[in-house]
Each structure stands twice: as C-alpha cells, then as structure tokens.
Amino acid sequence: MPEQRARLEALRVLELYDQSPSSVRAILREADTQSVMPSDVKPMVHSLTLGVIRFLNTIDFLIVKALGHKKLSALSTHERTLLRLALYESRWMKTPLELVRETYLVSVPKLIPVFETALSLDLQRLIRNLTAVERYSIRLSHPSFLVRTLFDNLPSDEAVSLMEQDNTSRDYFIRVNRLKADDQDAIIPHAVAGVDLQSDRDLPGLFLVKQGIDAIVGSDRFKRGEILIQDKASVMTVVTLGPRPGDTVWDACASPGMKTQLIWEMMNRTGRVVATDVYAKRARMGHQRSELLGCGEVEWLQADASRSPVMNADKILIDAPCTSTGVLRSHPSFKWRLNKSTLLDIMSIQHKILDGILTAYSGRPGTEIVYATCSLLPHEGESQIDSAMTRHRFELVRPPIPNSPGYPSFRCSQSVCRLFPHRHSTNGFFIAHLRITR
C-alpha cells in the first residue's frame, strides 16, 4: 500500500535526521534521489516528515511528560521516532488510533502505554503555569530564544501570528524565465495542465501557485528552465537593487544563482554581471545553473566577498549567509539547529562581508548596495546596519516594494524593510538599500 510505504520511508528519514547534523530537507533530497518512490508516495513522506519536525518541540514535551521519570534520551532513536510519528498522526492529522497502533507500535508494545498517555494529556493545563516565553515555545513549537526575540521586537499578537504561520506549509511562486521564453502570458497560465495560478498584485509576471506545484516541478518547461520557482521576497530583493541595462552588477554571495538570473534578465543581457561565492563547489554549481537558465554570459568566480574581488560595480547585492529563520515553513528543522554559537559565527561573517565591501567602495560615491538576509532575527539585519552606520558613510534608500519597516529601537528602522510570512505571504526577509556618499 502506498500509505504504508510512505510511513516506513518517513520513519527512516526521521531516524537519519535524529542522528545527523543535516537538515531534514537535505535528507529528504538524498532520499528522493537514492530511492525510487512512486509519485503517490513522495508527497506523504514529505508531509509526515516535515510535520513531525515542525511540531517537534511540542511532540517531545508530551512524550517526556508521558515517560514520567524516564528521560527521552533513554529511548532508542527508533523508539523516539515511532512515538513521534504516532503522536503526530494521531494528534495533528487525526489518523484513526487503530491504524496508528498497528503501523508504529505493535512491534514495540512497551511504547503503547506511553503513546496513550501522551495522547490524553491536556497541553494547555500542563503549560499554564510556565512563563509566557516557555508557554509559546511549547504551544507553537519554536525555540525559546526565537520566541523571546520575536516578543521583544513585535507586538505580542503579531509575534503569535508569525509563529502560527511558520507552522503552515509554504507558498510557492513561479515566474517565466524571459531569458529562455519570451511570451509570458502564453506560457505561464497554460504552462501545465491542472495547475491553478493567481497573478501577484505587487509584482507583474509573478504567480502564486494555488494548486499543482508537483505538476509544475515535473513539467518539461520547468526542467528546461523556462519556468522558475522563486519566493516573492527573493524577487523583491532584486527589484530593490534595480539593475538596469548597461550596469555592472556584482552578486557577492550568489550561489545557487536564482537572484543572479533575475538580475541578468532585468538587464536585458546588456552590461556585466559578476557572481561570486567563497566555495569552489558552489561557484561551479552556480555557473552550471546559469548555463541551464540562459545566463551563461554571467561571470562566476570563487572569491571571498569580504576582500572585494570586484572593484568597479555600479550595484552590489549582498544576500548574506544567515540562520535562515525566515524559511521555517519550508525548512522547519532550521529552528532546532539554531544556537548562540552558530548565530555569533554567522553574524561575524555578515559583518566581515558588509564592512569589507563598504570599506573597499568608500571612494566610489553613488555605488548602490542591497544587503539582505533570509532571517527573522534583528541580529542579522537592523543590528548589522546600525553597526555599519557608525563606521561608514552611506545613505539608506527606502526600498520601493510593499513592506513593513524594520524592528523598532534601531537607528535604521524606518529606512529598511522587513517581509513577514503572516503579513506578506513571503519568506521572512530583511532588506536594506545603501548608497555610498562622500
């Protein structure tokens, strides 16, 4: 049966995740390539796996309460995963209890009482005496550090709405690659049978996929690079940069190259685009993707952006490495890999890149720089810009896109922008548009 095979594959993927530092998406990608799964199995595998990881904090809280004095770590990886899947299917997906027991628990009967206890627990009663941060961390399944940060920077109802949205499936947007296909209106609405699309009200040529993303991914037009999947926030970042024909543009942290393609498309193949990545493998991958997407003219270099290997750019995009807390709907495991040490390391890299480029271009007034991160954390956005403002001469240009201002209490707040899943139906993004001054 397809459902049974999907459950077994989800069990295998989650066991690998429990023992690996990799993201669950990376493990799923590897599973997709290494195993031949029928088309009716793969969606359920992804749904089960991502669902468990999305609500992992809440699921484990209930299991720990059901275990009593026994620690979760005392269970084997296999036992923990069986309980997590059983509880997720029963409590969140409302799968019949008998089916859940037969699928996950009959082979390990000692887990049945633990499962039944966890399923019967009143979560609201259990958390009512905890602090607000602890309550929302467990109820909305977010790490306490992220909960505290959101409450510190957003009204409480906004923070709750954002976390609730994080726990939903992502929105998919598609657009035509005009470097490979000219007639946008003819190709997109009728590109793939059975696909329901809605034109985006803010960005002409961008379409929300209301139904049929799997059909799009499986289509010949997608495989040929004529139709591209790109989040609205990512497109808005390039729109903010505003590349024009004849410009020299440096995409400083470019791989895998989706924004690079859009830059070259907006330039109508006139001018120069240099794309760099610090890792040779990622630079090679970016170059290969550029060839597929019809922008083989883009120059790809392996280079450290902080050392500014490109010194004559009119416009620079810094899509900086970040914690990726803005993509928790599609990558829920990122929230469980976040820790203070990782954040500090990433902030150090962001600072080094931004400071290096601003220093190198200090003698080129008029140069425009867009600094962006796919992050919900002010540490990677407003704080970086405020810090740069104390050392460098530049003005901030308000991005020409629908957005919210930056988090309050920062010097740059009213001149930068944030995009939120619950407000803008995008990934969470920070965008700042800088122009070098004398």
C-alpha positions in Angstrom: 0.0 0.0 0.0 1.3 3.5 -0.8 0.4 4.9 2.6 2.3 2.1 4.4 5.4 2.6 2.2 5.3 6.3 2.9 5.1 5.8 6.6 8.1 3.4 6.6 10.1 5.8 4.4 9.2 8.7 6.8 10.4 6.6 9.7 13.7 6.0 8.0 14.2 9.7 7.2 13.4 10.9 10.7 15.8 8.3 12.2 18.5 9.7 9.9 17.7 13.2 11.0 17.8 12.2 14.7 21.4 11.0 14.2 22.7 13.6 11.7 23.6 17.3 11.7 22.0 17.7 8.3 18.7 19.5 7.8 15.6 17.3 7.2 15.3 18.8 3.7 18.8 17.7 2.8 18.0 14.2 4.0 14.7 14.2 2.0 16.5 15.3 -1.1 19.0 12.5 -0.7 16.2 10.0 -0.1 14.4 11.3 -3.2 17.5 10.7 -5.4 18.6 7.4 -3.9 15.2 5.6 -3.8 12.7 5.1 -6.5 9.4 6.3 -4.8 6.2 6.3 -6.8 4.6 9.7 -7.3 1.8 8.9 -4.9 4.2 8.1 -2.1 6.6 11.0 -2.1 4.1 13.8 -1.0 3.1 11.8 2.0 6.7 11.1 3.0 7.4 14.8 2.9 4.2 15.7 4.7 4.8 13.3 7.6 8.5 14.1 7.9 8.2 17.9 7.8 5.1 17.7 10.1 6.9 15.9 12.8 9.9 18.3 12.6 7.6 21.4 12.5 6.0 20.4 15.8 9.0 18.6 17.3 9.2 20.7 20.5 5.5 20.1 21.3 5.6 16.4 20.5 8.7 15.8 22.6 7.2 17.8 25.5 4.2 15.5 25.5 6.3 12.3 25.2 8.6 13.5 28.1 5.5 14.1 30.3 4.2 10.7 29.4 7.5 9.0 30.3 7.4 10.3 33.8 10.8 9.9 35.4 12.4 8.3 32.3 14.3 10.6 30.0 13.6 10.9 26.3 17.3 10.1 25.6 16.8 6.7 27.3 14.8 5.6 24.3 16.5 4.4 21.2 16.4 6.5 18.0 13.9 4.0 16.6 11.6 4.2 19.6 11.7 8.0 19.8 10.8 8.2 16.1 8.0 5.7 16.4 6.4 7.7 19.2 6.9 11.0 17.4 5.2 9.7 14.2 2.4 8.0 16.1 1.7 11.1 18.2 1.8 13.4 15.2 -0.5 11.3 13.1 -3.0 10.9 15.9 -3.0 14.4 17.4 -2.4 16.6 14.4 -3.5 14.5 11.4 -6.4 12.7 13.2 -5.4 9.3 11.8 -7.5 6.5 13.3 -5.9 5.2 16.5 -6.1 1.6 15.5 -4.2 2.3 12.3 -1.6 4.3 14.2 -1.1 1.5 16.7 -0.8 -1.2 14.0 1.6 0.9 12.0 4.0 2.2 14.6 3.6 0.5 17.9 2.7 -3.2 17.6 6.3 -4.1 17.0 7.3 -2.3 20.3 4.4 -2.9 22.7 6.1 -1.2 25.6 5.6 2.1 23.8 1.8 1.8 23.7 1.1 3.0 27.2 3.5 5.9 26.7 1.7 6.8 23.5 -1.8 6.6 25.0 -0.7 8.8 28.0 0.9 11.4 25.7 -2.2 11.4 23.5 -4.5 12.0 26.5 -2.6 14.9 28.1 -4.1 18.3 28.3 -1.4 20.5 26.8 -3.0 23.8 27.9 -3.2 22.7 31.5 0.4 21.4 31.5 1.8 24.7 30.3 -0.4 27.3 32.1 2.0 27.9 34.9 5.0 28.4 32.7 6.4 31.8 31.7 4.9 33.3 28.6 8.1 32.5 26.5 8.0 28.9 27.7 4.3 28.5 27.0 4.5 29.8 23.5 7.7 27.9 22.8 5.9 24.6 23.6 2.4 25.5 22.2 3.7 27.0 18.9 6.8 24.7 18.7 9.6 27.4 18.4 12.8 27.6 20.3 12.6 29.8 23.3 15.4 32.2 22.0 13.4 32.8 18.9 10.1 33.3 20.8 11.8 35.8 23.2 13.3 37.7 20.2 10.0 38.0 18.4 8.2 39.2 21.5 11.0 41.8 22.1 10.6 43.2 18.6 6.9 42.7 17.6 3.6 43.3 19.3 2.6 40.0 21.0 -0.3 39.3 18.7 2.0 39.8 15.7 4.6 37.5 17.1 2.0 34.8 17.7 0.6 35.2 14.2 4.0 34.9 12.7 4.8 31.7 14.6 1.5 30.2 13.7 2.2 31.0 10.1 5.6 29.4 10.4 3.8 26.2 11.2 1.9 26.1 7.9 3.1 24.9 4.5 5.0 27.4 2.4 3.5 29.4 -0.5 5.0 28.7 -4.0 5.5 31.4 -6.5 6.6 30.9 -10.1 7.7 33.2 -12.9 8.8 32.9 -16.5 12.5 32.9 -17.3 12.4 35.6 -20.0 16.0 34.7 -21.0 14.6 31.4 -22.4 10.9 32.1 -23.0 9.5 35.4 -24.5 5.7 35.2 -24.3 5.0 35.3 -20.6 1.2 35.5 -20.9 1.1 32.5 -23.2 3.4 30.2 -21.2 2.5 30.8 -17.6 -1.3 30.5 -17.3 -1.3 27.5 -19.7 2.1 26.0 -18.9 0.9 22.9 -17.2 -2.5 21.2 -17.1 -4.3 21.1 -13.8 -2.3 24.0 -12.3 -4.3 26.8 -10.6 -2.4 30.1 -10.6 -3.1 33.6 -9.2 -1.3 36.7 -10.5 0.6 38.5 -7.8 -0.8 42.0 -7.2 2.5 43.6 -6.4 4.9 42.1 -9.0 3.8 41.6 -12.6 4.8 38.3 -14.0 4.9 36.6 -10.6 2.2 33.9 -9.9 1.1 32.3 -6.7 0.6 28.5 -7.2 -2.7 27.7 -5.5 -2.7 24.1 -6.7 -0.4 21.9 -8.8 3.2 22.6 -7.7 4.2 18.9 -8.2 2.8 19.1 -11.7 5.0 22.2 -12.4 8.1 20.6 -11.0 7.5 17.5 -13.2 6.9 19.5 -16.3 9.3 19.8 -19.3 9.1 23.6 -19.1 10.4 23.6 -15.5 13.1 21.1 -16.4 14.3 23.2 -19.3 14.5 26.3 -17.0 11.6 28.2 -18.7 9.6 28.3 -15.6 11.2 29.1 -12.3 10.1 28.7 -8.7 11.3 31.8 -6.6 9.8 33.2 -3.5 8.3 36.6 -3.7 10.8 38.1 -1.1 13.7 36.9 -3.2 12.3 38.7 -6.3 11.6 41.8 -4.2 15.3 41.8 -3.2 16.4 42.1 -6.8 13.7 44.6 -7.5 15.1 46.7 -4.7 18.6 46.5 -6.3 17.0 47.8 -9.5 19.6 46.5 -12.1 19.4 48.3 -15.4 20.8 47.6 -18.9 24.4 48.6 -19.1 25.1 48.4 -15.3 28.0 46.5 -13.9 26.5 44.4 -11.1 28.3 42.2 -8.5 26.3 39.5 -6.9 28.6 38.9 -3.9 27.1 35.7 -2.3 25.5 34.4 -5.4 25.1 30.6 -5.4 22.8 28.9 -6.3 22.1 31.8 -8.7 18.4 32.4 -8.8 18.8 36.1 -8.0 21.7 36.3 -10.4 19.5 35.1 -13.2 16.8 37.7 -12.4 19.5 40.4 -12.3 20.7 39.5 -15.8 17.1 39.2 -17.0 16.2 42.7 -15.8 19.4 44.0 -17.5 18.2 42.5 -20.8 21.6 40.9 -21.2 23.2 44.3 -21.6 26.1 45.2 -19.2 28.1 42.9 -16.9 27.2 40.6 -14.1 29.9 39.1 -11.9 28.7 36.4 -9.4 31.0 35.2 -6.6 30.9 32.5 -4.0 33.6 31.7 -1.4 33.3 27.9 -2.0 34.6 26.5 -5.3 31.9 23.8 -5.4 29.0 26.3 -5.0 30.6 28.6 -7.6 30.7 25.7 -10.1 27.1 24.8 -9.3 26.1 28.4 -9.8 27.9 28.5 -13.2 26.2 25.3 -14.3 22.8 26.6 -13.3 23.5 29.9 -15.1 24.1 27.9 -18.3 20.8 26.0 -17.8 18.9 29.2 -17.2 20.1 31.0 -20.2 22.5 33.4 -18.5 25.8 31.9 -19.5 27.3 35.4 -20.0 27.4 35.8 -16.2 31.0 35.6 -14.9 31.4 33.3 -12.0 34.3 33.5 -9.6 35.3 31.6 -6.5 36.1 34.6 -4.2 35.8 35.9 -0.6 33.3 38.7 -0.9 34.9 40.5 2.2 38.0 41.0 0.1 36.0 42.7 -2.7 37.4 40.9 -5.8 35.2 43.2 -7.9 36.0 46.9 -7.7 34.0 48.6 -10.5 30.4 47.6 -9.7 27.6 50.1 -10.0 25.4 47.9 -7.9 26.2 45.2 -5.4 23.9 42.5 -4.0 24.9 41.0 -0.6 22.5 38.2 0.0 24.4 37.3 3.1 24.8 33.9 4.8 22.3 33.7 7.6 20.4 31.5 10.1 17.6 31.1 7.5 15.0 31.6 10.2 12.9 33.3 7.5 12.2 30.0 5.8 10.9 27.9 8.6 7.7 26.9 6.7 9.8 25.0 4.2 12.8 24.2 6.4 11.4 23.7 9.9 14.5 21.9 11.1 16.5 25.1 10.9 14.8 26.3 14.1 16.1 23.3 16.0 19.7 23.7 14.7 19.9 27.3 15.9 22.2 28.1 18.9 24.1 31.0 20.2 27.5 29.8 18.9 26.1 29.4 15.4 24.4 32.8 15.4 27.6 34.5 16.5 29.6 32.8 13.8 27.2 33.8 11.1 27.0 37.4 12.4 30.8 37.6 12.3 30.7 36.5 8.6 28.0 39.1 7.8 29.9 41.9 9.5 33.1 40.9 7.7 31.4 40.9 4.2 29.5 44.2 4.7 32.4 46.0 6.3 34.8 44.8 3.7 32.7 45.9 0.8 31.8 49.3 2.4 35.5 49.9 3.0 36.5 48.9 -0.5 33.9 51.1 -2.1 34.2 54.1 0.2 35.9 56.0 -2.6 33.1 55.3 -5.1 30.2 57.5 -4.1 26.9 56.6 -5.8 27.5 52.9 -5.6 24.4 51.1 -4.5 24.4 48.1 -2.2 21.5 45.9 -1.2 22.1 43.9 2.0 19.6 41.2 2.6 19.2 38.2 4.9 16.5 35.5 5.0 16.2 35.9 8.7 13.7 37.0 11.4 16.5 38.0 13.8 17.5 41.7 14.2 21.0 40.5 15.0 21.4 39.7 11.3 19.5 42.8 10.0 19.0 46.1 11.8 21.9 45.5 14.2 24.3 45.0 11.3 23.2 48.1 9.5 23.3 50.2 12.7 26.8 49.0 13.3 27.8 49.8 9.7 26.4 53.3 10.1 28.9 54.1 12.9 31.9 53.4 10.7 30.9 54.2 7.1 29.4 57.0 5.0 26.2 56.0 3.2 22.6 56.9 3.0 19.7 54.5 3.3 17.2 54.4 0.4 13.7 53.2 1.3 13.0 50.0 -0.8 10.4 50.5 -3.5 8.3 47.5 -2.5 5.3 46.8 -0.3 6.9 46.0 3.1 7.0 46.7 6.8 9.6 48.9 8.5 12.4 47.4 10.4 12.1 46.4 14.0 11.8 49.4 16.3 14.5 50.7 18.6 17.2 50.7 15.9 18.6 53.8 14.3 17.9 52.4 10.8 14.4 51.1 11.5 12.4 53.5 9.3 14.7 53.3 6.3 15.0 49.5 6.0 12.3 46.9 5.4 11.1 43.5 6.6 8.9 41.0 4.9 6.9 38.5 7.0 5.1 35.3 6.2 1.9 36.3 8.1 1.8 39.8 6.6 3.2 39.5 3.1 2.8 35.8 2.2 6.6 35.6 1.6 9.6 34.2 3.4 10.8 36.2 6.3 13.3 38.7 4.9 15.3 41.8 5.9 16.3 44.2 3.1 18.4 47.4 3.3 19.3 49.6 0.3 22.5 51.6 0.8 24.1 54.3 -1.4 27.7 55.3 -0.8 28.1 59.0 -0.1 31.2 61.3 0.1 
